[in-house]
């Protein structure tokens, strides 16, 4: 998920501490309106996806449960319980447990995305009789986001024989170009969460979380809050997003720059990636994944590249320059290998967190871009195409399988 506008255009784009409960401030006068992202929910395609997966009743059941709450405390319990249940239901569906709920293939990440938006819209527009302050509403939304994205469900069993792997994915994005879009990184997260993969060095437990495609959430450091508790406990991490057509990329370098491409709320932000302690912030961070081994291995249908190119303003210069072999000393970032969108930013944030925790030399981690998930032949027109087709499902399953295979290589070669 990367803008990479100067090189590939738009198609190649790809926690645990409870929030402080407000001490009963004055209630808000009116509930906010739905967001741009939530308003797309009423379009025909999202409704079809929800119906064909059995997730169409999620928001109705949630609204009834929320409506029965008689206090903020009761409402928070509803949100936590049902947000967690949504994540579990999506993971179970993806991994073949329980009913499919419809004819939409189980590997599909879109039911989770659209069902979550139905739930956030209910919270955002809810006007309970007991009154709800702006701060309380935002706290409920925060709980819902974290629980329904798996951010509070990371569990690693005890024992030294088991390797621990942490993987992240993203929501669908660029939905105004094609509302049917699925994100293979999110689908991979659902397929892999809680699974144990066999490697030559023994079993590895994979835990996953999913992040929104919204600049503000990243500004609010949702990534650091979600992942900080685990980086000192895992043996390897990989942030994953959708990238270029027909290829995987292991991104060598990440840049501290936001390029302004619009997010899922149609908001664009340009500037230096905002992090804590900006005075010590580097312009670049690097992968510690065993990229050569990953590139050389036969992991699946798509070729895998060690991607080294960045865009920088050279030291003493004023204009951006593309550097195929990585940044030069003293340069200023304008795009990492993963571009200047949120895929580059999650890679930058997590590798910076790794380094600030003193783990650069001991924790393998970095970013992997998947191929763009394409619809099958004859189903490429968003205006006339169907929400799924055999080629679309095959492409997504192949990408998921290759993400799993890349993780096996990474675990084996990093230990």
Secondary structure, DSSP 8 states (H G I E B T S, - for coil): ----TTTT-GGG----S-----------SS-----HHHHGGGSHHHHHHHHTTT-TTHHHHHHHHHHT--SHHHHHHHHHHHHHHHHHHHHHHHTT-S---SSS-TT--HHHHHHHHHHHHHHHH---TT---HHHHHHHHHHHHHHHTTTT-----S-SSSEEEEEEEE----TTT-TT---HHHHHHHHHTT-EEEETTEEEEEEEEEE-S-HHHHHTTHHHHHHHHHHTT-SEEEEEEE-STTEEEEE-EEESEEE----TTS---EEE---SSGGG--SEEE--S-HHHHHHS--SSSEEEEE--EEEE-TT--SEEEETT---TT-EEEEBTTBSSHHHHHHHHHHHHHHHTT-TTT-EEEEEEE------TT---TTT--S--HHHHHHHHHHHHHHHHHHHHHHHHH-
